Amino acid sequence: MKKLLRCGSVLVLVMAFAACGSNGDDGDNQGGKDTSVADQGGKDTDVTDQGGNGDKQDNNGNGAGNGCHLCLKVGDTFRFTKLDVKEPSEPEALPAFLNDIWGPDIYAYRLNVLLQFKEITPTDDGKLKAVITVGSAWHDKDPEDVLPVGGPDDGGATPTKFHFVEGATSEINVTIDENCVLTTDEPGYLAFHPGPEHFGLLCGAGDESLNLAKDTVPLSRLETTATIAQDCSEFETGRLDGCIKVEAACQLCSFLLAPDYAKWQRDVDETSSGEVCTMDYCTLHCGEKNWANFGAFVAAVKVPKACDADMDGNMNAYRIGGDWSAVPVTFGQPD
Protein backbone atom coordinates (compact mmCIF):
# COMPACT_ATOMS: atom_id res chain seq x y z
CA MET A 1 0.00 0.00 0.00
CA LYS A 2 2.78 2.47 0.87
CA LYS A 3 4.47 1.76 -2.45
CA LEU A 4 1.20 2.47 -4.25
CA LEU A 5 0.82 5.74 -2.37
CA ARG A 6 4.35 6.77 -3.29
CA CYS A 7 3.71 6.07 -6.95
CA GLY A 8 0.46 7.98 -6.75
CA SER A 9 2.22 10.91 -5.15
CA VAL A 10 4.79 11.06 -7.94
CA LEU A 11 1.93 10.93 -10.45
CA VAL A 12 0.26 13.86 -8.70
CA LEU A 13 3.53 15.76 -8.93
CA VAL A 14 3.91 15.13 -12.64
CA MET A 15 0.29 16.12 -13.26
CA ALA A 16 0.73 19.28 -11.22
CA PHE A 17 3.90 20.03 -13.13
CA ALA A 18 2.17 19.62 -16.47
CA ALA A 19 -0.74 21.80 -15.41
CA CYS A 20 1.48 24.59 -14.15
CA GLY A 21 3.70 24.39 -17.19
CA SER A 22 0.87 24.56 -19.69
CA ASN A 23 -0.26 28.09 -18.87
CA GLY A 24 2.04 29.67 -21.42
CA ASP A 25 3.73 32.06 -19.00
CA ASP A 26 7.29 32.96 -19.95
CA GLY A 27 8.55 33.43 -16.40
CA ASP A 28 8.54 37.26 -16.54
CA ASN A 29 4.99 37.13 -15.22
CA GLN A 30 5.52 35.84 -11.69
CA GLY A 31 2.17 34.18 -11.08
CA GLY A 32 0.31 37.03 -12.76
CA LYS A 33 1.76 39.65 -10.44
CA ASP A 34 4.02 42.63 -10.94
CA THR A 35 6.99 41.61 -8.83
CA SER A 36 8.45 45.10 -8.53
CA VAL A 37 8.76 46.17 -4.91
CA ALA A 38 8.82 49.74 -3.71
CA ASP A 39 11.87 51.13 -1.97
CA GLN A 40 11.32 50.17 1.64
CA GLY A 41 12.91 53.18 3.26
CA GLY A 42 15.88 53.60 0.95
CA LYS A 43 19.34 53.04 2.33
CA ASP A 44 18.75 54.10 5.95
CA THR A 45 20.17 50.83 7.23
CA ASP A 46 20.22 49.77 10.83
CA VAL A 47 23.79 48.47 11.00
CA THR A 48 26.57 49.39 13.38
CA ASP A 49 29.46 50.01 10.96
CA GLN A 50 28.52 52.45 8.23
CA GLY A 51 32.13 53.21 7.43
CA GLY A 52 35.15 51.18 6.50
CA ASN A 53 35.30 51.97 2.81
CA GLY A 54 36.95 55.36 3.12
CA ASP A 55 36.98 57.90 0.33
CA LYS A 56 36.04 56.26 -2.92
CA GLN A 57 38.24 58.49 -5.07
CA ASP A 58 41.75 59.56 -4.17
CA ASN A 59 43.35 62.93 -4.88
CA ASN A 60 45.12 61.57 -7.95
CA GLY A 61 41.89 60.61 -9.68
CA ASN A 62 42.47 56.89 -9.14
CA GLY A 63 39.86 54.55 -7.75
CA ALA A 64 36.11 54.78 -8.23
CA GLY A 65 35.01 58.03 -9.74
CA ASN A 66 31.61 57.76 -11.41
CA GLY A 67 28.08 56.47 -11.15
CA CYS A 68 27.37 53.89 -8.47
CA HIS A 69 30.95 54.12 -7.19
CA LEU A 70 30.08 57.46 -5.62
CA CYS A 71 26.92 56.35 -3.81
CA LEU A 72 27.55 52.73 -2.73
CA LYS A 73 28.47 52.44 0.92
CA VAL A 74 29.04 49.76 3.53
CA GLY A 75 25.70 48.62 4.95
CA ASP A 76 23.69 49.20 1.79
CA THR A 77 21.17 46.34 1.56
CA PHE A 78 19.20 45.15 -1.46
CA ARG A 79 16.34 42.63 -1.71
CA PHE A 80 15.59 40.40 -4.68
CA THR A 81 12.39 41.54 -6.39
CA LYS A 82 12.65 38.95 -9.15
CA LEU A 83 14.21 35.57 -9.79
CA ASP A 84 13.08 34.53 -13.24
CA VAL A 85 14.21 30.90 -13.51
CA LYS A 86 15.72 29.90 -16.88
CA GLU A 87 17.59 26.73 -15.83
CA PRO A 88 16.95 23.86 -15.63
CA SER A 89 15.41 24.24 -19.07
CA GLU A 90 14.57 20.55 -19.49
CA PRO A 91 11.79 19.58 -19.50
CA GLU A 92 10.58 22.70 -21.27
CA ALA A 93 7.83 23.60 -18.80
CA LEU A 94 9.94 23.35 -15.63
CA PRO A 95 11.03 27.03 -15.43
CA ALA A 96 7.38 28.14 -15.53
CA PHE A 97 6.55 25.58 -12.83
CA LEU A 98 9.23 26.96 -10.50
CA ASN A 99 8.41 30.58 -11.31
CA ASP A 100 4.74 29.98 -10.49
CA ILE A 101 5.87 29.16 -6.94
CA TRP A 102 8.88 31.38 -6.31
CA GLY A 103 7.52 34.44 -8.11
CA PRO A 104 4.47 34.91 -5.87
CA ASP A 105 6.56 34.05 -2.80
CA ILE A 106 9.01 36.85 -3.62
CA TYR A 107 6.21 39.28 -4.44
CA ALA A 108 4.39 38.56 -1.17
CA TYR A 109 7.57 38.78 0.97
CA ARG A 110 7.59 35.07 1.84
CA LEU A 111 10.86 34.42 0.01
CA ASN A 112 13.40 37.12 0.80
CA VAL A 113 16.99 37.17 -0.46
CA LEU A 114 19.24 40.03 0.63
CA LEU A 115 22.58 41.38 -0.55
CA GLN A 116 24.40 43.58 1.96
CA PHE A 117 27.69 45.36 1.29
CA LYS A 118 30.13 44.46 4.07
CA GLU A 119 33.35 45.90 2.62
CA ILE A 120 34.03 48.25 -0.30
CA THR A 121 37.57 48.98 -1.47
CA PRO A 122 38.58 51.14 -4.47
CA THR A 123 41.33 49.81 -6.72
CA ASP A 124 43.99 51.64 -8.72
CA ASP A 125 42.39 50.71 -12.03
CA GLY A 126 39.07 52.43 -11.39
CA LYS A 127 37.13 49.46 -10.04
CA LEU A 128 35.68 48.52 -6.69
CA LYS A 129 36.35 45.33 -4.78
CA ALA A 130 33.56 44.40 -2.40
CA VAL A 131 32.56 41.72 0.07
CA ILE A 132 28.81 41.09 0.08
CA THR A 133 26.83 39.15 2.66
CA VAL A 134 24.17 37.23 0.78
CA GLY A 135 21.42 35.07 2.17
CA SER A 136 17.80 34.54 3.05
CA ALA A 137 15.96 36.98 5.25
CA TRP A 138 12.78 37.75 7.09
CA HIS A 139 11.19 41.00 8.23
CA ASP A 140 9.03 42.70 10.83
CA LYS A 141 5.80 40.92 9.87
CA ASP A 142 4.42 37.65 11.24
CA PRO A 143 4.18 34.76 8.76
CA GLU A 144 0.38 34.94 8.83
CA ASP A 145 0.58 38.57 7.69
CA VAL A 146 2.12 37.60 4.33
CA LEU A 147 0.40 34.29 3.61
CA PRO A 148 -2.46 35.63 1.39
CA VAL A 149 -1.91 34.26 -2.10
CA GLY A 150 -1.99 37.66 -3.80
CA GLY A 151 0.40 39.30 -1.39
CA PRO A 152 -0.29 42.97 -0.62
CA ASP A 153 -3.06 42.95 -3.25
CA ASP A 154 -5.06 40.46 -1.17
CA GLY A 155 -4.52 42.09 2.19
CA GLY A 156 -0.99 40.86 2.80
CA ALA A 157 1.31 43.17 4.72
CA THR A 158 4.24 45.20 3.39
CA PRO A 159 7.34 44.91 5.63
CA THR A 160 9.34 47.98 6.63
CA LYS A 161 12.69 46.39 7.51
CA PHE A 162 14.49 43.10 6.96
CA HIS A 163 17.02 40.91 8.77
CA PHE A 164 18.96 37.78 7.82
CA VAL A 165 17.74 34.34 8.84
CA GLU A 166 20.29 32.84 11.21
CA GLY A 167 22.42 30.20 9.50
CA ALA A 168 21.29 31.16 5.98
CA THR A 169 24.04 33.60 4.97
CA SER A 170 27.41 33.48 3.27
CA GLU A 171 29.90 35.96 1.86
CA ILE A 172 30.89 36.49 -1.77
CA ASN A 173 33.71 38.57 -3.22
CA VAL A 174 32.81 40.72 -6.19
CA THR A 175 34.31 43.31 -8.53
CA ILE A 176 32.35 46.34 -9.73
CA ASP A 177 33.84 47.83 -12.88
CA GLU A 178 33.83 51.44 -14.08
CA ASN A 179 30.44 50.87 -15.74
CA CYS A 180 28.85 49.58 -12.51
CA VAL A 181 28.77 45.97 -13.73
CA LEU A 182 29.21 43.58 -10.80
CA THR A 183 30.72 40.11 -11.23
CA THR A 184 31.66 37.43 -8.69
CA ASP A 185 35.40 36.85 -8.29
CA GLU A 186 34.94 33.14 -7.64
CA PRO A 187 32.00 30.76 -7.15
CA GLY A 188 30.11 31.20 -3.91
CA TYR A 189 27.11 29.81 -2.03
CA LEU A 190 23.53 30.97 -1.55
CA ALA A 191 20.89 29.56 0.78
CA PHE A 192 17.23 29.88 -0.24
CA HIS A 193 15.11 29.70 2.91
CA PRO A 194 11.50 30.80 2.30
CA GLY A 195 9.88 31.94 5.52
CA PRO A 196 11.35 32.90 8.92
CA GLU A 197 13.80 30.65 10.75
CA HIS A 198 11.19 28.51 12.50
CA PHE A 199 8.47 28.60 9.83
CA GLY A 200 10.00 27.14 6.69
CA LEU A 201 7.68 27.09 3.69
CA LEU A 202 10.01 24.52 2.14
CA CYS A 203 10.94 21.57 4.33
CA GLY A 204 14.10 19.60 4.98
CA ALA A 205 15.86 18.24 8.04
CA GLY A 206 19.28 19.58 6.99
CA ASP A 207 22.55 17.77 6.37
CA GLU A 208 25.87 19.26 7.51
CA SER A 209 27.83 17.03 5.13
CA LEU A 210 26.15 18.79 2.21
CA ASN A 211 26.23 22.28 3.72
CA LEU A 212 22.46 21.90 3.77
CA ALA A 213 20.67 23.94 6.41
CA LYS A 214 17.21 23.10 7.72
CA ASP A 215 14.36 24.10 5.37
CA THR A 216 16.81 25.51 2.82
CA VAL A 217 17.63 25.08 -0.87
CA PRO A 218 21.46 25.11 -1.13
CA LEU A 219 22.77 26.79 -4.27
CA SER A 220 26.47 25.95 -4.64
CA ARG A 221 29.04 27.20 -7.16
CA LEU A 222 27.10 30.46 -7.34
CA GLU A 223 28.23 32.89 -10.00
CA THR A 224 26.48 36.13 -10.86
CA THR A 225 26.77 39.26 -12.89
CA ALA A 226 24.55 42.33 -12.54
CA THR A 227 24.35 45.99 -13.45
CA ILE A 228 23.93 48.48 -10.62
CA ALA A 229 22.00 51.65 -11.42
CA GLN A 230 24.17 54.76 -11.61
CA ASP A 231 22.30 56.26 -8.63
CA CYS A 232 22.41 52.99 -6.62
CA SER A 233 18.61 52.77 -6.77
CA GLU A 234 18.55 49.14 -7.92
CA PHE A 235 20.29 46.17 -9.43
CA GLU A 236 18.80 46.68 -12.88
CA THR A 237 19.74 43.43 -14.61
CA GLY A 238 21.32 40.36 -13.10
CA ARG A 239 22.08 36.78 -14.03
CA LEU A 240 22.62 34.05 -11.44
CA ASP A 241 23.87 30.50 -12.03
CA GLY A 242 24.66 27.65 -9.68
CA CYS A 243 24.11 24.00 -8.81
CA ILE A 244 21.85 21.97 -6.54
CA LYS A 245 23.41 18.62 -5.70
CA VAL A 246 21.27 15.56 -6.34
CA GLU A 247 21.79 14.46 -2.73
CA ALA A 248 20.52 17.82 -1.49
CA ALA A 249 17.47 17.78 -3.75
CA CYS A 250 16.58 14.38 -2.28
CA GLN A 251 16.44 15.94 1.19
CA LEU A 252 14.06 18.73 0.28
CA CYS A 253 10.28 18.66 0.34
CA SER A 254 7.98 21.08 -1.45
CA PHE A 255 4.54 22.11 -0.26
CA LEU A 256 2.20 20.78 -2.95
CA LEU A 257 -0.30 23.64 -2.68
CA ALA A 258 2.30 26.43 -2.85
CA PRO A 259 2.01 29.36 -3.20
CA ASP A 260 -1.30 28.86 -1.37
CA TYR A 261 -0.23 28.06 2.20
CA ALA A 262 -3.67 28.07 3.78
CA LYS A 263 -3.30 24.37 4.65
CA TRP A 264 0.37 24.54 5.66
CA GLN A 265 1.13 22.15 8.51
CA ARG A 266 3.77 19.68 9.66
CA ASP A 267 1.98 16.66 11.02
CA VAL A 268 4.90 14.24 10.84
CA ASP A 269 4.87 10.46 11.09
CA GLU A 270 7.81 9.45 13.28
CA THR A 271 7.38 5.80 12.32
CA SER A 272 8.33 6.54 8.70
CA SER A 273 11.62 5.13 7.43
CA GLY A 274 12.73 8.58 6.30
CA GLU A 275 14.45 7.16 3.22
CA VAL A 276 15.91 10.01 1.18
CA CYS A 277 14.60 10.74 -2.30
CA THR A 278 11.24 9.16 -1.45
CA MET A 279 7.96 10.33 0.03
CA ASP A 280 8.99 8.59 3.26
CA TYR A 281 11.60 11.32 3.85
CA CYS A 282 8.91 13.99 3.70
CA THR A 283 6.52 11.97 5.84
CA LEU A 284 9.12 11.72 8.60
CA HIS A 285 10.39 15.30 8.57
CA CYS A 286 7.55 17.40 7.14
CA GLY A 287 4.13 15.80 7.23
CA GLU A 288 1.87 13.07 5.95
CA LYS A 289 -0.13 15.42 3.75
CA ASN A 290 0.69 18.06 1.12
CA TRP A 291 4.46 17.51 1.02
CA ALA A 292 6.37 16.03 -1.93
CA ASN A 293 10.02 15.06 -2.30
CA PHE A 294 11.75 17.53 -4.62
CA GLY A 295 14.50 15.10 -5.62
CA ALA A 296 11.97 12.42 -6.56
CA PHE A 297 10.03 14.98 -8.56
CA VAL A 298 12.93 16.27 -10.68
CA ALA A 299 14.05 12.68 -11.29
CA ALA A 300 10.52 11.72 -12.38
CA VAL A 301 10.36 14.54 -14.94
CA LYS A 302 13.91 13.68 -16.10
CA VAL A 303 15.76 16.89 -15.26
CA PRO A 304 19.33 16.32 -16.51
CA LYS A 305 22.34 16.34 -14.21
CA ALA A 306 24.10 19.21 -15.96
CA CYS A 307 26.26 20.70 -13.22
CA ASP A 308 29.59 19.66 -11.68
CA ALA A 309 29.15 20.91 -8.11
CA ASP A 310 32.50 19.52 -6.88
CA MET A 311 34.58 20.37 -9.96
CA ASP A 312 35.76 16.75 -10.14
CA GLY A 313 34.55 16.04 -13.67
CA ASN A 314 31.32 14.34 -12.56
CA MET A 315 27.93 15.84 -13.29
CA ASN A 316 26.39 15.34 -9.86
CA ALA A 317 23.99 18.27 -9.63
CA TYR A 318 21.11 20.04 -11.28
CA ARG A 319 21.83 23.40 -12.87
CA ILE A 320 19.74 26.32 -11.70
CA GLY A 321 19.96 29.82 -13.06
CA GLY A 322 17.94 32.83 -14.00
CA ASP A 323 17.58 36.57 -14.23
CA TRP A 324 17.21 38.70 -11.12
CA SER A 325 16.77 42.26 -9.93
CA ALA A 326 16.89 43.92 -6.52
CA VAL A 327 16.04 47.20 -4.79
CA PRO A 328 17.29 48.88 -1.59
CA VAL A 329 15.55 48.05 1.67
CA THR A 330 15.92 49.05 5.28
CA PHE A 331 17.95 46.55 7.31
CA GLY A 332 17.42 45.96 11.01
CA GLN A 333 15.97 43.65 13.60
CA PRO A 334 12.26 43.99 14.42
CA ASP A 335 11.41 46.38 17.27
C-alpha positions as CSV (number, residue, x, y, z in Angstrom):
1,M,0.0,0.0,0.0
2,K,2.8,2.5,0.9
3,K,4.5,1.8,-2.5
4,L,1.2,2.5,-4.2
5,L,0.8,5.7,-2.4
6,R,4.4,6.8,-3.3
7,C,3.7,6.1,-7.0
8,G,0.5,8.0,-6.8
9,S,2.2,10.9,-5.2
10,V,4.8,11.1,-7.9
11,L,1.9,10.9,-10.5
12,V,0.3,13.9,-8.7
13,L,3.5,15.8,-8.9
14,V,3.9,15.1,-12.6
15,M,0.3,16.1,-13.3
16,A,0.7,19.3,-11.2
17,F,3.9,20.0,-13.1
18,A,2.2,19.6,-16.5
19,A,-0.7,21.8,-15.4
20,C,1.5,24.6,-14.1
21,G,3.7,24.4,-17.2
22,S,0.9,24.6,-19.7
23,N,-0.3,28.1,-18.9
24,G,2.0,29.7,-21.4
25,D,3.7,32.1,-19.0
26,D,7.3,33.0,-20.0
27,G,8.6,33.4,-16.4
28,D,8.5,37.3,-16.5
29,N,5.0,37.1,-15.2
30,Q,5.5,35.8,-11.7
31,G,2.2,34.2,-11.1
32,G,0.3,37.0,-12.8
33,K,1.8,39.6,-10.4
34,D,4.0,42.6,-10.9
35,T,7.0,41.6,-8.8
36,S,8.5,45.1,-8.5
37,V,8.8,46.2,-4.9
38,A,8.8,49.7,-3.7
39,D,11.9,51.1,-2.0
40,Q,11.3,50.2,1.6
41,G,12.9,53.2,3.3
42,G,15.9,53.6,1.0
43,K,19.3,53.0,2.3
44,D,18.7,54.1,6.0
45,T,20.2,50.8,7.2
46,D,20.2,49.8,10.8
47,V,23.8,48.5,11.0
48,T,26.6,49.4,13.4
49,D,29.5,50.0,11.0
50,Q,28.5,52.5,8.2
51,G,32.1,53.2,7.4
52,G,35.2,51.2,6.5
53,N,35.3,52.0,2.8
54,G,37.0,55.4,3.1
55,D,37.0,57.9,0.3
56,K,36.0,56.3,-2.9
57,Q,38.2,58.5,-5.1
58,D,41.8,59.6,-4.2
59,N,43.3,62.9,-4.9
60,N,45.1,61.6,-8.0
61,G,41.9,60.6,-9.7
62,N,42.5,56.9,-9.1
63,G,39.9,54.6,-7.7
64,A,36.1,54.8,-8.2
65,G,35.0,58.0,-9.7
66,N,31.6,57.8,-11.4
67,G,28.1,56.5,-11.1
68,C,27.4,53.9,-8.5
69,H,31.0,54.1,-7.2
70,L,30.1,57.5,-5.6
71,C,26.9,56.3,-3.8
72,L,27.5,52.7,-2.7
73,K,28.5,52.4,0.9
74,V,29.0,49.8,3.5
75,G,25.7,48.6,5.0
76,D,23.7,49.2,1.8
77,T,21.2,46.3,1.6
78,F,19.2,45.1,-1.5
79,R,16.3,42.6,-1.7
80,F,15.6,40.4,-4.7
81,T,12.4,41.5,-6.4
82,K,12.6,38.9,-9.1
83,L,14.2,35.6,-9.8
84,D,13.1,34.5,-13.2
85,V,14.2,30.9,-13.5
86,K,15.7,29.9,-16.9
87,E,17.6,26.7,-15.8
88,P,17.0,23.9,-15.6
89,S,15.4,24.2,-19.1
90,E,14.6,20.6,-19.5
91,P,11.8,19.6,-19.5
92,E,10.6,22.7,-21.3
93,A,7.8,23.6,-18.8
94,L,9.9,23.3,-15.6
95,P,11.0,27.0,-15.4
96,A,7.4,28.1,-15.5
97,F,6.6,25.6,-12.8
98,L,9.2,27.0,-10.5
99,N,8.4,30.6,-11.3
100,D,4.7,30.0,-10.5
101,I,5.9,29.2,-6.9
102,W,8.9,31.4,-6.3
103,G,7.5,34.4,-8.1
104,P,4.5,34.9,-5.9
105,D,6.6,34.0,-2.8
106,I,9.0,36.8,-3.6
107,Y,6.2,39.3,-4.4
108,A,4.4,38.6,-1.2
109,Y,7.6,38.8,1.0
110,R,7.6,35.1,1.8
111,L,10.9,34.4,0.0
112,N,13.4,37.1,0.8
113,V,17.0,37.2,-0.5
114,L,19.2,40.0,0.6
115,L,22.6,41.4,-0.6
116,Q,24.4,43.6,2.0
117,F,27.7,45.4,1.3
118,K,30.1,44.5,4.1
119,E,33.3,45.9,2.6
120,I,34.0,48.3,-0.3
121,T,37.6,49.0,-1.5
122,P,38.6,51.1,-4.5
123,T,41.3,49.8,-6.7
124,D,44.0,51.6,-8.7
125,D,42.4,50.7,-12.0
126,G,39.1,52.4,-11.4
127,K,37.1,49.5,-10.0
128,L,35.7,48.5,-6.7
129,K,36.3,45.3,-4.8
130,A,33.6,44.4,-2.4
131,V,32.6,41.7,0.1
132,I,28.8,41.1,0.1
133,T,26.8,39.2,2.7
134,V,24.2,37.2,0.8
135,G,21.4,35.1,2.2
136,S,17.8,34.5,3.0
137,A,16.0,37.0,5.3
138,W,12.8,37.8,7.1
139,H,11.2,41.0,8.2
140,D,9.0,42.7,10.8
141,K,5.8,40.9,9.9
142,D,4.4,37.7,11.2
143,P,4.2,34.8,8.8
144,E,0.4,34.9,8.8
145,D,0.6,38.6,7.7
146,V,2.1,37.6,4.3
147,L,0.4,34.3,3.6
148,P,-2.5,35.6,1.4
149,V,-1.9,34.3,-2.1
150,G,-2.0,37.7,-3.8
151,G,0.4,39.3,-1.4
152,P,-0.3,43.0,-0.6
153,D,-3.1,43.0,-3.3
154,D,-5.1,40.5,-1.2
155,G,-4.5,42.1,2.2
156,G,-1.0,40.9,2.8
157,A,1.3,43.2,4.7
158,T,4.2,45.2,3.4
159,P,7.3,44.9,5.6
160,T,9.3,48.0,6.6
161,K,12.7,46.4,7.5
162,F,14.5,43.1,7.0
163,H,17.0,40.9,8.8
164,F,19.0,37.8,7.8
165,V,17.7,34.3,8.8
166,E,20.3,32.8,11.2
167,G,22.4,30.2,9.5
168,A,21.3,31.2,6.0
169,T,24.0,33.6,5.0
170,S,27.4,33.5,3.3
171,E,29.9,36.0,1.9
172,I,30.9,36.5,-1.8
173,N,33.7,38.6,-3.2
174,V,32.8,40.7,-6.2
175,T,34.3,43.3,-8.5
176,I,32.3,46.3,-9.7
177,D,33.8,47.8,-12.9
178,E,33.8,51.4,-14.1
179,N,30.4,50.9,-15.7
180,C,28.9,49.6,-12.5
181,V,28.8,46.0,-13.7
182,L,29.2,43.6,-10.8
183,T,30.7,40.1,-11.2
184,T,31.7,37.4,-8.7
185,D,35.4,36.8,-8.3
186,E,34.9,33.1,-7.6
187,P,32.0,30.8,-7.2
188,G,30.1,31.2,-3.9
189,Y,27.1,29.8,-2.0
190,L,23.5,31.0,-1.6
191,A,20.9,29.6,0.8
192,F,17.2,29.9,-0.2
193,H,15.1,29.7,2.9
194,P,11.5,30.8,2.3
195,G,9.9,31.9,5.5
196,P,11.4,32.9,8.9
197,E,13.8,30.7,10.8
198,H,11.2,28.5,12.5
199,F,8.5,28.6,9.8
200,G,10.0,27.1,6.7
201,L,7.7,27.1,3.7
202,L,10.0,24.5,2.1
203,C,10.9,21.6,4.3
204,G,14.1,19.6,5.0
205,A,15.9,18.2,8.0
206,G,19.3,19.6,7.0
207,D,22.5,17.8,6.4
208,E,25.9,19.3,7.5
209,S,27.8,17.0,5.1
210,L,26.2,18.8,2.2
211,N,26.2,22.3,3.7
212,L,22.5,21.9,3.8
213,A,20.7,23.9,6.4
214,K,17.2,23.1,7.7
215,D,14.4,24.1,5.4
216,T,16.8,25.5,2.8
217,V,17.6,25.1,-0.9
218,P,21.5,25.1,-1.1
219,L,22.8,26.8,-4.3
220,S,26.5,25.9,-4.6
221,R,29.0,27.2,-7.2
222,L,27.1,30.5,-7.3
223,E,28.2,32.9,-10.0
224,T,26.5,36.1,-10.9
225,T,26.8,39.3,-12.9
226,A,24.6,42.3,-12.5
227,T,24.3,46.0,-13.4
228,I,23.9,48.5,-10.6
229,A,22.0,51.7,-11.4
230,Q,24.2,54.8,-11.6
231,D,22.3,56.3,-8.6
232,C,22.4,53.0,-6.6
233,S,18.6,52.8,-6.8
234,E,18.5,49.1,-7.9
235,F,20.3,46.2,-9.4
236,E,18.8,46.7,-12.9
237,T,19.7,43.4,-14.6
238,G,21.3,40.4,-13.1
239,R,22.1,36.8,-14.0
240,L,22.6,34.1,-11.4
241,D,23.9,30.5,-12.0
242,G,24.7,27.6,-9.7
243,C,24.1,24.0,-8.8
244,I,21.8,22.0,-6.5
245,K,23.4,18.6,-5.7
246,V,21.3,15.6,-6.3
247,E,21.8,14.5,-2.7
248,A,20.5,17.8,-1.5
249,A,17.5,17.8,-3.8
250,C,16.6,14.4,-2.3
251,Q,16.4,15.9,1.2
252,L,14.1,18.7,0.3
253,C,10.3,18.7,0.3
254,S,8.0,21.1,-1.4
255,F,4.5,22.1,-0.3
256,L,2.2,20.8,-3.0
257,L,-0.3,23.6,-2.7
258,A,2.3,26.4,-2.9
259,P,2.0,29.4,-3.2
260,D,-1.3,28.9,-1.4
261,Y,-0.2,28.1,2.2
262,A,-3.7,28.1,3.8
263,K,-3.3,24.4,4.7
264,W,0.4,24.5,5.7
265,Q,1.1,22.1,8.5
266,R,3.8,19.7,9.7
267,D,2.0,16.7,11.0
268,V,4.9,14.2,10.8
269,D,4.9,10.5,11.1
270,E,7.8,9.4,13.3
271,T,7.4,5.8,12.3
272,S,8.3,6.5,8.7
273,S,11.6,5.1,7.4
274,G,12.7,8.6,6.3
275,E,14.4,7.2,3.2
276,V,15.9,10.0,1.2
277,C,14.6,10.7,-2.3
278,T,11.2,9.2,-1.4
279,M,8.0,10.3,0.0
280,D,9.0,8.6,3.3
281,Y,11.6,11.3,3.9
282,C,8.9,14.0,3.7
283,T,6.5,12.0,5.8
284,L,9.1,11.7,8.6
285,H,10.4,15.3,8.6
286,C,7.5,17.4,7.1
287,G,4.1,15.8,7.2
288,E,1.9,13.1,6.0
289,K,-0.1,15.4,3.7
290,N,0.7,18.1,1.1
291,W,4.5,17.5,1.0
292,A,6.4,16.0,-1.9
293,N,10.0,15.1,-2.3
294,F,11.8,17.5,-4.6
295,G,14.5,15.1,-5.6
296,A,12.0,12.4,-6.6
297,F,10.0,15.0,-8.6
298,V,12.9,16.3,-10.7
299,A,14.1,12.7,-11.3
300,A,10.5,11.7,-12.4
301,V,10.4,14.5,-14.9
302,K,13.9,13.7,-16.1
303,V,15.8,16.9,-15.3
304,P,19.3,16.3,-16.5
305,K,22.3,16.3,-14.2
306,A,24.1,19.2,-16.0
307,C,26.3,20.7,-13.2
308,D,29.6,19.7,-11.7
309,A,29.1,20.9,-8.1
310,D,32.5,19.5,-6.9
311,M,34.6,20.4,-10.0
312,D,35.8,16.8,-10.1
313,G,34.6,16.0,-13.7
314,N,31.3,14.3,-12.6
315,M,27.9,15.8,-13.3
316,N,26.4,15.3,-9.9
317,A,24.0,18.3,-9.6
318,Y,21.1,20.0,-11.3
319,R,21.8,23.4,-12.9
320,I,19.7,26.3,-11.7
321,G,20.0,29.8,-13.1
322,G,17.9,32.8,-14.0
323,D,17.6,36.6,-14.2
324,W,17.2,38.7,-11.1
325,S,16.8,42.3,-9.9
326,A,16.9,43.9,-6.5
327,V,16.0,47.2,-4.8
328,P,17.3,48.9,-1.6
329,V,15.6,48.0,1.7
330,T,15.9,49.1,5.3
331,F,18.0,46.6,7.3
332,G,17.4,46.0,11.0
333,Q,16.0,43.6,13.6
334,P,12.3,44.0,14.4
335,D,11.4,46.4,17.3
